[in-house]
Amino acid sequence: MTLYIAREASKACFFFLYLFLFFHSLLLLSLFSLLF
């Protein structure tokens, strides 16, 4: 049971990390488009 919870938690962690990187790249792209 604990292994299942750990697996789900790691999945959620990777999902949030992916979302964070996605929004971060969008922010950088918008900043670059403003600069150039």
HUTA-V334821 format. One record per backbone hydrogen bond with DSSP energy under -1.0 kcal/mol. NH is the residue of the N-H (numbers start at 0). CO is the residue of the C=O. E is the energy in kcal/mol with one decimal. If there is no record, write none. Layout:
BEGIN
{{NH & CO & E} {NH & CO & E}}
END
This chain:
BEGIN
{{4 & 0 & -2.1} {5 & 1 & -2.5} {6 & 2 & -2.3} {7 & 3 & -2.4} {8 & 4 & -2.5} {9 & 5 & -2.3} {10 & 6 & -2.0} {11 & 7 & -2.4} {12 & 8 & -2.4} {13 & 9 & -2.5} {14 & 10 & -2.1} {15 & 11 & -2.5} {16 & 12 & -2.3} {17 & 13 & -2.4} {18 & 14 & -2.3} {19 & 15 & -2.6} {20 & 16 & -2.5} {21 & 17 & -2.4} {22 & 18 & -2.6} {23 & 19 & -2.3} {24 & 20 & -2.4} {25 & 21 & -2.0} {26 & 22 & -2.4} {27 & 23 & -2.4} {28 & 24 & -2.5} {29 & 25 & -2.4} {30 & 26 & -2.2} {31 & 27 & -2.4} {32 & 28 & -2.3} {33 & 29 & -1.6} {34 & 30 & -1.9} {35 & 31 & -2.4}}
END
